[in-house]
Amino acid sequence: MNGREPDRTRWIRSSRSGDNGGNCVEAILGFPGVVPVRDSKNPDGPVLVIGRTAWAAFTAPLSR
């Protein structure tokens, strides 16, 4: 991630998550080759960095 702190304004979540009290996974799609992911209930908590190929495999079934 080039040692940069992710910009909080770039975190996104599914439009299908609705207003469920923050029980969502948030991600940033702007980093080359990786997707930082965090728990929306703990925005200052740890960030899991997932390879873009693994992210695509994880999210593909969700769009069906």
Buried (B, 14 or more C-beta within 10 A) or exposed (E): EEEEEBEEEEBEEEEEEEEEEEEBBBBBEEBEEBBBBBBBEEEEEEBEBBEEEEBEEEEEEEEE
